[in-house]
Amino acid sequence: MSNEQSRLTYGGRVAIVTGAGAGLGRSHALLLASRGAKVVVNDLGGSRHGDGKSSAAADAVVAEIKTAGGEAVANYDSVEDGAKIVQCALDTWKRIDIVVNNAGILRDTSFQKMSQDDWDLIYKVHVLGGFRVTHAAWNHMRDAGYGRIVFTASAAGIYGNFGQANYAMAKLGLVGLSNTLALEGKKKNVLVNTIAPIAGSRLTETVLPKELLDALKPEFVSPLVAWLCHESCEETGGLFEVGGGFMGKLRWERSEGATFKLGKELAPEAVQREWGKIAGFAKTTHPTDITQSMAPILANINSKSKGGNEFIDVDAALGYEFPPQTSSYDERDVALYALGVGAAHDPLDPKDLPLVYEFSGDGFRVLPSFGVVPPLNVYFKMAKEGQTAPGLNYGFDRVLHGEQYLEIRRPLPTHAKLTHKAKIKDIFDKGKNALVVTATSTLDETGEELFYNETTTFVRGAGGRSQARRGHRGEDRRQPGAPVPPERRLEPAPRRPEFRQELRVQEAHLARALHVRFCHAAHHQGVSRRGPEPLQEHQGSLRGHRIPWGNHPYRDVEGRRRQDRLPLQGRRARRDRDLERGRRSLQGGSQGSRQAHANGRDDRTGRRASPRRAEGRRRAERGLE
């Protein structure tokens, strides 16, 4: 295709360009006329502030067009008299095809200094003038089945600009007008668009530096206007920034936002919690019309809330799947767990040794119930890192551990690297409290499921409004509109425990079982039983127990209630004092005193002697013997 054949022309088309006496309007009129359009050059001839009137500007542009061989006619009416401008085109050429609303003035001042006249005059020229010219031409275009309309907005209207509150109001108002006319005119082939130009003109010469004004020539804006006015252009409802050689279309972008289910109270605190989603643009949508804009609202109206309150949002939390988490365990973890639940309480019983000692002759085995430990460790790790399901807004101060359900798929290995996939399976109302059930599937390194857990968390004070209470015989006495619907109440499970065993584990038994393990470990690993090395690794798991080694007296591992115990130095001094008193009382006492000592009694008070004092007497007896 030759350049002559691809050249866009406007032969036979009649165009109105308002404010065409200078700047952008003049450039638009000259370009359209040079491509064959017949142009009505409208300009009131006033100043940039809207004062005065003159025909000189419009006449000069018309003369320039005619000199170049084009057709044009001058019009000196205000855009507030838009019907007269359109009638001029109809009287001259009997039709109207293109309207370029370009006329505008400035009355810049800060808002506190702005007068009513400043506001009204800007509105009349930009908004009212644009309306009246377009409205006068609208029906003629619809009847003809063809029309192209361009409004002129501004970046000040899109983004705001200091000292231009009136101007910004008017320019963004034109964008709304253009968007609506684009919808109404599309069926009749009347297409409407808006430009937001930046160019050197009498309106910007007091705002921009001269060097920038020289570079921002109006001739870099007019080609976009000419294309939007061409019969082959099918664009409508567009908003374009243009200037200095740049052209780009704008669109609306909206954050993904947050949805609050209807049917429950919405408080400012809920908005505060979701502000990151409401105001953040990590995830966005781009609605192009009012239907897409209302889509999330309509979807929320048509969905029923599952309930909740400030602690638990059931709609947000229920069904949430956590990102996969990884963990691992080894033989040490397995053995310590077995010891903790009472295995090897009789250290001489060989049947429990495989559960606590990895070098057992019968092989090392894992208690099946150990399957609850890795997921719980992962839960605590996630909580420490601040990872939680959306809608669960309570802390550990409200949490109690409820039922723990475990399914073992196959015998557990003595060590493994695991992947945990968890989700919030269910949430139940329990009157003033609530139950949150977390289901976790645990996979091994091959991706095969190893065990499955359901952890029920009892959350105090999260079951509804404070005035909600449960009546007798399962009656729900909550007031209408309570956060959690009554159908989500959890009734007692209709089953009995499948297995129950009560085992009282004496502290001494656990201590001796652990001592047996350390002795075996020392034998195989070359660790001295007289030193504290093996013990230090397990202080965190065996706090509060007394563990003997070698011939040393009992020493205490750091206790849970440390503040109730003597410092180490004080305990040693007390021990040495009691041992010395035992020796003295035995060496200097009578036969009756010795008999009392033998019975473990203090000869002075008749009360039972302290263990350390009795130990001192026994040592003294061995020395005397």
C-alpha positions as CSV (number, residue, x, y, z in Angstrom):
1,M,0.0,0.0,0.0
2,S,1.4,3.4,-1.0
3,N,1.7,6.3,1.4
4,E,-1.0,8.1,-0.6
5,Q,-3.4,5.2,-0.2
6,S,-2.7,4.8,3.6
7,R,-3.0,8.5,4.3
8,L,-5.9,9.3,6.7
9,T,-8.2,11.9,5.2
10,Y,-11.4,13.5,6.3
11,G,-13.0,14.6,2.9
12,G,-16.6,15.6,3.3
13,R,-16.5,15.6,7.2
14,V,-17.4,18.7,9.1
15,A,-15.6,19.4,12.4
16,I,-16.1,21.9,15.2
17,V,-13.0,22.8,17.2
18,T,-13.7,25.0,20.2
19,G,-10.9,27.3,21.6
20,A,-9.2,27.0,18.2
21,G,-7.8,30.5,18.1
22,A,-4.4,29.4,19.6
23,G,-2.4,26.6,21.2
24,L,-3.9,23.1,21.0
25,G,-7.1,24.1,19.4
26,R,-5.3,25.9,16.5
27,S,-3.1,22.9,16.0
28,H,-6.1,20.5,15.9
29,A,-8.0,22.8,13.4
30,L,-5.0,23.1,11.1
31,L,-4.3,19.4,11.0
32,L,-7.9,18.4,10.3
33,A,-8.3,21.0,7.6
34,S,-5.0,19.9,5.9
35,R,-6.6,16.4,5.7
36,G,-9.8,17.6,4.0
37,A,-12.1,18.4,6.9
38,K,-14.3,21.5,6.8
39,V,-13.6,23.2,10.1
40,V,-15.6,25.6,12.3
41,V,-12.9,27.6,14.1
42,N,-14.6,28.7,17.4
43,D,-12.9,31.1,19.7
44,L,-14.3,33.8,22.0
45,G,-11.1,35.7,21.8
46,G,-10.8,36.3,25.6
47,S,-7.8,36.1,27.9
48,R,-6.6,32.8,29.5
49,H,-8.6,33.9,32.6
50,G,-11.8,34.3,30.7
51,D,-11.8,38.1,30.4
52,G,-12.6,40.1,27.2
53,K,-13.6,39.1,23.7
54,S,-12.1,39.4,20.2
55,S,-12.5,37.9,16.8
56,A,-8.9,38.3,15.8
57,A,-7.7,34.9,16.9
58,A,-10.4,32.9,15.1
59,D,-10.0,35.0,11.9
60,A,-6.3,34.4,11.8
61,V,-6.6,30.6,12.0
62,V,-9.4,30.6,9.3
63,A,-7.2,32.8,7.0
64,E,-4.3,30.3,7.5
65,I,-6.5,27.4,6.6
66,K,-7.8,29.0,3.5
67,T,-4.4,30.1,2.4
68,A,-3.3,26.4,2.5
69,G,-6.3,25.5,0.3
70,G,-8.7,24.3,3.0
71,E,-12.2,25.2,4.0
72,A,-13.0,26.9,7.3
73,V,-15.4,29.4,9.0
74,A,-14.9,31.5,12.1
75,N,-17.3,31.5,15.1
76,Y,-17.0,33.9,18.0
77,D,-19.7,32.5,20.4
78,S,-19.0,31.4,23.9
79,V,-19.2,27.7,24.5
80,E,-22.0,28.4,26.9
81,D,-24.0,29.1,23.7
82,G,-23.1,25.7,22.3
83,A,-26.3,25.6,20.2
84,K,-25.2,28.6,18.2
85,I,-21.8,27.0,17.4
86,V,-23.4,23.9,16.1
87,Q,-25.9,25.9,14.1
88,C,-23.1,27.7,12.4
89,A,-21.8,24.4,11.1
90,L,-25.3,23.3,10.0
91,D,-25.9,26.6,8.3
92,T,-22.6,26.5,6.4
93,W,-22.3,22.8,5.4
94,K,-25.6,21.2,6.5
95,R,-24.0,18.6,8.8
96,I,-21.8,17.9,11.8
97,D,-19.5,14.9,12.1
98,I,-16.7,15.8,14.6
99,V,-16.7,17.8,17.8
100,V,-13.4,18.6,19.6
101,N,-14.1,20.2,23.0
102,N,-10.9,22.1,23.6
103,A,-12.0,25.5,25.0
104,G,-10.7,26.3,28.5
105,I,-9.5,28.9,30.9
106,L,-7.5,29.0,34.2
107,R,-8.3,30.6,37.5
108,D,-5.6,29.1,39.6
109,T,-5.5,29.8,43.3
110,S,-5.2,27.8,46.5
111,F,-8.5,26.5,47.9
112,Q,-8.7,28.8,50.9
113,K,-8.3,31.9,48.6
114,M,-10.7,30.6,45.9
115,S,-13.8,32.8,45.3
116,Q,-17.2,31.7,44.1
117,D,-16.5,33.4,40.8
118,D,-13.3,31.4,40.4
119,W,-15.2,28.2,40.9
120,D,-18.3,29.1,38.8
121,L,-16.4,30.5,35.7
122,I,-14.2,27.3,35.4
123,Y,-17.3,25.2,35.7
124,K,-19.2,27.2,33.0
125,V,-16.4,27.1,30.4
126,H,-15.2,23.5,30.8
127,V,-18.1,21.5,32.0
128,L,-21.2,23.5,31.0
129,G,-19.6,24.6,27.8
130,G,-18.6,21.0,26.9
131,F,-22.1,19.8,27.7
132,R,-23.9,22.4,25.6
133,V,-21.8,22.1,22.5
134,T,-21.9,18.3,22.6
135,H,-25.6,18.2,23.5
136,A,-26.5,20.4,20.5
137,A,-24.6,18.1,18.1
138,W,-25.7,14.8,19.7
139,N,-29.0,14.2,18.0
140,H,-27.7,15.2,14.6
141,M,-24.9,12.6,14.9
142,R,-27.3,9.9,16.2
143,D,-29.7,10.5,13.3
144,A,-26.8,10.4,10.8
145,G,-25.4,7.2,12.4
146,Y,-22.0,8.7,12.6
147,G,-20.1,11.0,15.1
148,R,-16.7,11.5,16.7
149,I,-16.3,13.5,19.9
150,V,-13.2,14.3,21.8
151,F,-13.1,15.9,25.3
152,T,-10.0,17.6,26.8
153,A,-9.2,16.7,30.4
154,S,-6.0,17.2,32.3
155,A,-3.5,15.4,34.5
156,A,-4.6,17.9,37.2
157,G,-8.0,16.2,37.2
158,I,-6.7,12.7,37.2
159,Y,-4.0,13.1,39.8
160,G,-4.8,16.4,41.4
161,N,-2.6,19.5,41.5
162,F,-2.0,22.2,44.1
163,G,-3.9,25.4,43.5
164,Q,-6.2,23.9,40.8
165,A,-9.1,22.5,42.8
166,N,-11.6,24.2,40.4
167,Y,-9.8,23.2,37.3
168,A,-9.2,19.6,38.5
169,M,-12.9,19.3,39.3
170,A,-14.0,20.4,35.9
171,K,-11.5,18.2,34.0
172,L,-12.3,15.0,35.8
173,G,-16.0,15.8,35.4
174,L,-15.4,15.7,31.7
175,V,-14.0,12.2,32.0
176,G,-17.2,11.0,33.6
177,L,-19.3,12.7,31.0
178,S,-17.2,11.2,28.2
179,N,-17.4,7.6,29.7
180,T,-21.2,7.8,29.9
181,L,-21.7,9.2,26.4
182,A,-19.4,6.5,25.0
183,L,-21.8,3.9,26.3
184,E,-24.9,5.7,25.0
185,G,-23.5,6.6,21.6
186,K,-21.8,3.3,20.6
187,K,-24.9,1.7,19.2
188,K,-25.3,4.7,16.8
189,N,-21.6,4.8,15.8
190,V,-21.1,7.9,17.9
191,L,-17.7,7.3,19.5
192,V,-16.5,9.4,22.4
193,N,-12.9,9.6,23.9
194,T,-10.9,11.9,26.2
195,I,-7.4,13.2,26.1
196,A,-5.3,14.6,29.0
197,P,-2.6,16.6,27.1
198,I,0.4,18.4,28.3
199,A,1.6,21.0,25.8
200,G,2.9,24.5,25.5
201,S,0.0,26.9,25.4
202,R,-1.2,30.1,27.0
203,L,-2.8,27.9,29.8
204,T,0.5,26.3,30.7
205,E,3.0,29.1,30.1
206,T,2.7,30.3,33.7
207,V,3.0,26.8,35.1
208,L,5.9,25.2,33.1
209,P,9.4,26.6,32.5
210,K,10.2,28.0,29.0
211,E,12.6,25.2,28.1
212,L,9.9,22.6,28.7
213,L,7.3,24.6,26.9
214,D,9.4,24.8,23.8
215,A,9.7,21.0,23.8
216,L,6.0,20.4,24.5
217,K,4.7,21.5,21.1
218,P,0.9,21.2,20.5
219,E,1.8,19.5,17.2
220,F,2.8,16.4,19.2
221,V,-0.8,16.1,20.6
222,S,-3.0,16.8,17.5
223,P,-2.2,13.5,15.6
224,L,-3.9,11.5,18.4
225,V,-6.9,13.8,18.2
226,A,-7.0,13.4,14.5
227,W,-6.9,9.6,14.7
228,L,-9.7,9.4,17.3
229,C,-11.8,11.5,15.0
230,H,-11.2,9.3,11.9
231,E,-14.0,7.0,10.6
232,S,-11.7,4.0,10.8
233,C,-11.0,4.4,14.5
234,E,-13.3,2.2,16.6
235,E,-11.9,3.3,20.0
236,T,-14.5,4.7,22.4
237,G,-14.6,5.4,26.2
238,G,-10.8,5.8,26.2
239,L,-8.7,8.2,28.3
240,F,-5.3,9.0,26.9
241,E,-2.3,10.9,28.3
242,V,-0.4,12.6,25.5
243,G,2.4,15.1,25.1
244,G,6.1,15.5,24.3
245,G,5.9,12.6,21.9
246,F,4.3,10.2,24.4
247,M,0.9,8.7,24.0
248,G,-0.7,6.2,26.5
249,K,-4.1,4.9,27.5
250,L,-5.1,4.9,31.1
251,R,-7.3,2.4,32.9
252,W,-8.6,1.9,36.3
253,E,-6.8,-0.4,38.7
254,R,-8.3,-1.6,41.9
255,S,-6.8,-3.6,44.7
256,E,-8.0,-7.1,45.3
257,G,-9.6,-5.7,48.4
258,A,-11.2,-7.4,51.4
259,T,-14.7,-8.9,51.6
260,F,-16.7,-8.8,54.8
261,K,-19.5,-11.3,54.9
262,L,-23.0,-9.8,55.5
263,G,-25.1,-10.9,58.4
264,K,-22.6,-10.1,61.1
265,E,-21.3,-6.9,62.8
266,L,-18.7,-5.0,60.9
267,A,-16.5,-2.9,63.2
268,P,-13.7,-0.4,62.4
269,E,-11.2,-2.9,63.9
270,A,-12.0,-5.4,61.2
271,V,-11.2,-2.7,58.6
272,Q,-8.0,-2.0,60.4
273,R,-7.0,-5.7,60.3
274,E,-7.7,-5.9,56.5
275,W,-6.2,-2.6,55.6
276,G,-3.2,-4.2,53.8
277,K,-5.6,-5.9,51.4
278,I,-7.9,-2.9,51.0
279,A,-5.1,-0.4,50.3
280,G,-2.4,-2.6,48.9
281,F,-1.8,-3.4,45.2
282,A,0.0,-6.7,45.5
283,K,-3.0,-8.2,43.8
284,T,-5.2,-6.1,41.5
285,T,-8.1,-6.1,39.2
286,H,-9.0,-3.8,36.3
287,P,-12.7,-3.3,36.0
288,T,-13.7,-1.7,32.7
289,D,-17.4,-1.1,33.4
290,I,-19.8,-0.7,36.2
291,T,-20.8,-4.4,36.0
292,Q,-17.3,-5.6,36.6
293,S,-16.9,-3.0,39.3
294,M,-19.9,-4.4,41.2
295,A,-19.0,-8.1,40.7
296,P,-17.4,-8.6,44.1
297,I,-20.2,-6.8,45.9
298,L,-22.9,-8.8,44.2
299,A,-21.0,-12.0,44.9
300,N,-20.8,-11.1,48.6
301,I,-24.5,-10.2,48.7
302,N,-25.5,-13.6,47.2
303,S,-23.3,-15.6,49.7
304,K,-24.3,-16.4,53.2
305,S,-22.0,-15.8,56.1
306,K,-20.9,-18.8,58.1
307,G,-20.5,-16.5,61.1
308,G,-17.7,-15.3,63.3
309,N,-16.6,-12.5,65.5
310,E,-13.5,-10.4,66.3
311,F,-11.6,-13.6,67.2
312,I,-12.7,-16.0,64.4
313,D,-13.9,-15.1,61.0
314,V,-15.4,-18.4,59.8
315,D,-15.8,-17.3,56.2
316,A,-12.1,-16.4,55.9
317,A,-10.6,-19.2,57.9
318,L,-12.7,-22.3,57.0
319,G,-11.1,-24.4,54.3
320,Y,-7.9,-22.3,54.2
321,E,-4.9,-24.4,53.2
322,F,-1.5,-23.5,54.7
323,P,1.6,-23.5,52.6
324,P,3.4,-26.9,52.9
325,Q,5.8,-27.1,55.9
326,T,8.8,-29.3,56.4
327,S,10.3,-30.9,59.5
328,S,12.4,-33.8,60.6
329,Y,13.0,-36.1,63.6
330,D,15.6,-38.6,64.7
331,E,16.2,-41.4,67.2
332,R,16.8,-39.0,70.0
333,D,13.3,-37.4,69.6
334,V,11.7,-40.8,69.4
335,A,13.3,-42.0,72.6
336,L,12.7,-38.9,74.6
337,Y,9.0,-39.0,73.6
338,A,8.7,-42.6,74.7
339,L,10.3,-41.7,78.1
340,G,8.0,-38.8,78.5
341,V,4.9,-40.9,78.1
342,G,6.1,-43.5,80.6
343,A,7.9,-46.1,78.5
344,A,10.6,-48.0,80.5
345,H,9.1,-47.0,83.8
346,D,10.5,-50.3,84.9
347,P,14.1,-50.2,83.5
348,L,14.5,-53.9,84.1
349,D,11.5,-54.7,81.8
350,P,13.1,-55.7,78.4
351,K,9.9,-55.2,76.4
352,D,10.1,-51.4,76.7
353,L,13.8,-51.1,76.0
354,P,13.3,-51.0,72.2
355,L,11.2,-47.9,72.6
356,V,13.9,-45.9,74.5
357,Y,17.2,-47.3,73.4
358,E,18.3,-47.3,69.8
359,F,20.9,-50.1,70.3
360,S,18.4,-52.5,71.8
361,G,18.9,-56.2,70.7
362,D,15.3,-56.4,69.7
363,G,15.5,-53.4,67.4
364,F,14.5,-49.8,67.9
365,R,10.8,-49.0,67.5
366,V,8.6,-45.9,67.5
367,L,5.5,-45.5,69.6
368,P,2.7,-45.0,67.1
369,S,1.3,-42.0,69.1
370,F,4.6,-40.2,68.3
371,G,2.7,-39.2,65.1
372,V,1.1,-36.3,66.9
373,V,4.4,-34.6,67.7
374,P,5.8,-33.5,64.3
375,P,2.6,-31.6,63.3
376,L,2.3,-29.9,66.7
377,N,5.9,-28.8,66.5
378,V,5.2,-27.3,63.0
379,Y,2.1,-25.5,64.4
380,F,4.2,-23.9,67.2
381,K,6.9,-23.0,64.7
382,M,4.4,-21.3,62.4
383,A,2.8,-19.4,65.3
384,K,6.2,-18.2,66.4
385,E,6.9,-16.9,62.8
386,G,3.5,-15.2,62.7
387,Q,2.0,-17.6,60.1
388,T,-1.7,-18.2,60.7
389,A,-4.9,-18.8,58.8
390,P,-6.8,-15.6,57.7
391,G,-9.6,-15.0,60.1
392,L,-8.0,-16.6,63.1
393,N,-7.3,-13.5,65.3
394,Y,-6.7,-15.0,68.7
395,G,-3.5,-15.6,70.6
396,F,-2.2,-18.5,72.8
397,D,-3.8,-16.9,75.8
398,R,-7.2,-18.1,74.6
399,V,-6.1,-21.5,73.4
400,L,-6.5,-24.9,75.0
401,H,-5.7,-28.2,73.4
402,G,-8.8,-30.3,72.7
403,E,-9.2,-33.6,71.0
404,Q,-6.3,-35.1,69.1
405,Y,-7.1,-37.6,66.3
406,L,-4.4,-39.7,64.7
407,E,-4.4,-42.2,61.8
408,I,-1.2,-44.2,61.2
409,R,-0.8,-45.3,57.6
410,R,2.2,-47.6,58.2
411,P,4.9,-48.2,60.9
412,L,6.8,-45.1,61.6
413,P,10.5,-45.0,60.8
414,T,13.0,-44.1,63.5
415,H,14.0,-41.0,61.6
416,A,12.5,-39.1,58.7
417,K,12.2,-35.9,56.8
418,L,8.6,-34.8,56.6
419,T,6.3,-32.5,54.6
420,H,3.1,-31.4,56.3
421,K,0.0,-30.2,54.4
422,A,-2.6,-28.6,56.7
423,K,-5.9,-26.9,56.4
424,I,-8.7,-25.6,58.6
425,K,-11.2,-28.5,58.3
426,D,-14.0,-27.2,60.5
427,I,-15.0,-24.6,63.0
428,F,-17.7,-25.2,65.7
429,D,-19.6,-23.0,68.1
430,K,-19.5,-24.1,71.7
431,G,-21.6,-21.4,73.4
432,K,-19.1,-18.8,74.6
433,N,-16.2,-20.8,73.2
434,A,-15.3,-22.3,69.8
435,L,-13.5,-25.3,68.4
436,V,-11.1,-25.0,65.4
437,V,-10.2,-28.3,63.8
438,T,-7.0,-28.4,61.8
439,A,-6.4,-31.4,59.5
440,T,-2.8,-32.3,58.7
441,S,-1.5,-34.9,56.2
442,T,2.1,-35.8,56.8
443,L,4.2,-37.2,53.9
444,D,7.7,-38.7,53.9
445,E,10.5,-38.0,51.5
446,T,8.9,-40.2,48.8
447,G,5.6,-38.3,48.9
448,E,3.8,-41.2,50.6
449,E,1.4,-40.3,53.4
450,L,2.9,-41.5,56.7
451,F,0.1,-40.3,59.1
452,Y,-2.9,-38.0,59.4
453,N,-3.8,-35.7,62.3
454,E,-6.8,-33.7,63.3
455,T,-6.0,-31.2,66.0
456,T,-8.9,-29.6,67.8
457,T,-8.1,-26.3,69.4
458,F,-10.4,-25.0,72.1
459,V,-10.6,-21.2,71.9
460,R,-12.0,-19.5,74.9
461,G,-14.4,-16.6,74.4
462,A,-14.6,-17.0,70.6
463,G,-17.9,-18.8,70.2
464,G,-20.2,-15.8,69.7
465,R,-21.3,-12.6,71.3
466,S,-20.7,-12.2,75.0
467,Q,-24.4,-12.4,75.7
468,A,-24.8,-15.7,73.9
469,R,-25.5,-18.7,76.1
470,R,-26.6,-22.3,75.6
471,G,-29.8,-23.4,77.4
472,H,-30.5,-26.9,78.8
473,R,-31.2,-29.9,76.5
474,G,-29.2,-28.3,73.7
475,E,-31.4,-25.3,73.3
476,D,-29.7,-22.4,71.7
477,R,-30.6,-19.2,73.6
478,R,-28.5,-16.8,71.5
479,Q,-30.1,-13.6,70.3
480,P,-31.0,-13.2,66.6
481,G,-28.0,-12.2,64.6
482,A,-25.4,-14.0,66.8
483,P,-22.1,-14.3,65.0
484,V,-22.0,-18.1,64.6
485,P,-25.2,-19.8,63.3
486,P,-26.8,-22.4,65.6
487,E,-26.5,-25.2,62.9
488,R,-22.7,-25.1,63.5
489,R,-23.0,-26.2,67.1
490,L,-20.9,-29.3,67.9
491,E,-22.7,-31.9,69.9
492,P,-20.9,-34.6,71.9
493,A,-19.5,-37.4,69.7
494,P,-21.7,-40.5,69.9
495,R,-18.9,-42.9,70.6
496,R,-16.7,-44.1,73.5
497,P,-12.9,-44.1,73.5
498,E,-11.5,-47.0,71.6
499,F,-8.7,-47.5,74.1
500,R,-7.9,-46.2,77.6
501,Q,-5.1,-46.9,79.9
502,E,-4.2,-45.2,83.2
503,L,-0.5,-45.4,84.2
504,R,1.0,-43.6,87.2
505,V,4.7,-43.0,86.4
506,Q,6.8,-42.4,89.4
507,E,9.5,-39.7,89.1
508,A,12.1,-42.1,90.3
509,H,11.1,-44.6,87.6
510,L,11.5,-42.1,84.9
511,A,14.8,-40.9,86.3
512,R,16.1,-44.5,86.5
513,A,14.9,-45.3,83.0
514,L,16.8,-42.3,81.7
515,H,19.8,-43.3,83.7
516,V,19.7,-46.7,82.0
517,R,19.6,-45.0,78.6
518,F,22.6,-42.8,79.5
519,C,24.6,-45.8,80.7
520,H,24.0,-47.7,77.5
521,A,24.8,-44.6,75.5
522,A,28.0,-44.1,77.4
523,H,29.0,-47.7,76.8
524,H,28.6,-47.3,73.0
525,Q,29.7,-43.7,72.6
526,G,32.6,-43.7,75.1
527,V,31.0,-41.0,77.3
528,S,32.0,-41.1,81.1
529,R,29.0,-41.7,83.4
530,R,30.6,-39.6,86.0
531,G,30.4,-36.3,84.1
532,P,27.3,-34.3,83.2
533,E,27.9,-34.3,79.4
534,P,25.1,-36.8,78.4
535,L,22.7,-35.0,80.7
536,Q,23.1,-31.5,79.3
537,E,21.6,-32.4,75.9
538,H,18.3,-33.3,77.6
539,Q,17.9,-30.7,80.3
540,G,15.1,-29.0,78.2
541,S,13.1,-32.3,78.1
542,L,13.7,-33.5,81.6
543,R,13.4,-30.4,83.7
544,G,12.7,-31.0,87.4
545,H,13.9,-34.6,87.6
546,R,16.8,-35.8,89.7
547,I,19.3,-37.9,87.8
548,P,22.1,-39.8,89.6
549,W,25.4,-40.6,88.0
550,G,28.4,-42.5,89.4
551,N,29.0,-42.1,93.1
552,H,28.1,-38.4,93.2
553,P,25.3,-37.2,95.4
554,Y,22.0,-36.3,93.6
555,R,22.2,-33.1,91.6
556,D,19.2,-31.2,90.3
557,V,18.6,-30.4,86.7
558,E,17.2,-26.9,86.3
559,G,13.7,-26.9,87.6
560,R,10.5,-25.4,86.2
561,R,10.0,-23.2,89.3
562,R,13.6,-22.0,89.4
563,Q,12.7,-19.1,91.7
564,D,11.6,-21.5,94.5
565,R,15.0,-23.2,94.6
566,L,18.3,-22.3,96.2
567,P,21.2,-21.2,94.0
568,L,23.7,-23.9,93.2
569,Q,26.2,-22.4,95.6
570,G,23.6,-22.3,98.4
571,R,22.6,-25.9,97.7
572,R,26.1,-27.1,97.9
573,A,26.7,-25.3,101.2
574,R,23.5,-26.7,102.7
575,R,24.4,-30.2,101.6
576,D,27.9,-30.0,103.1
577,R,26.4,-28.6,106.3
578,D,23.9,-31.4,106.6
579,L,26.5,-34.0,106.0
580,E,28.8,-32.6,108.7
581,R,25.9,-32.4,111.2
582,G,25.1,-36.1,110.5
583,R,28.7,-37.1,111.2
584,R,28.9,-35.1,114.4
585,S,25.6,-36.3,115.8
586,L,26.6,-39.9,115.1
587,Q,30.1,-39.7,116.6
588,G,29.1,-37.8,119.8
589,G,25.6,-39.2,120.4
590,S,24.4,-41.9,122.8
591,Q,23.2,-45.4,122.0
592,G,19.6,-44.0,121.9
593,S,20.6,-41.3,119.5
594,R,22.3,-43.8,117.3
595,Q,19.1,-45.9,117.3
596,A,17.1,-42.8,116.4
597,H,19.5,-42.1,113.6
598,A,19.2,-45.6,112.3
599,N,15.4,-45.1,112.2
600,G,15.9,-41.9,110.2
601,R,14.8,-39.6,113.1
602,D,16.4,-36.5,114.5
603,D,17.3,-37.2,118.1
604,R,16.4,-33.7,119.3
605,T,13.0,-33.3,117.7
606,G,12.0,-36.8,116.9
607,R,11.1,-35.7,113.4
608,R,12.3,-37.3,110.3
609,A,15.8,-36.1,109.5
610,S,16.6,-34.5,106.2
611,P,17.9,-36.8,103.4
612,R,21.3,-35.0,103.3
613,R,21.7,-35.3,107.1
614,A,20.7,-39.0,107.0
615,E,23.2,-39.5,104.2
616,G,25.9,-37.9,106.4
617,R,25.2,-40.3,109.2
618,R,25.3,-43.3,106.9
619,R,28.7,-42.2,105.6
620,A,29.9,-41.7,109.2
621,E,28.7,-45.2,110.1
622,R,30.6,-46.7,107.2
623,G,33.7,-44.7,108.4
624,L,33.4,-45.9,112.0
625,E,33.0,-49.5,110.8
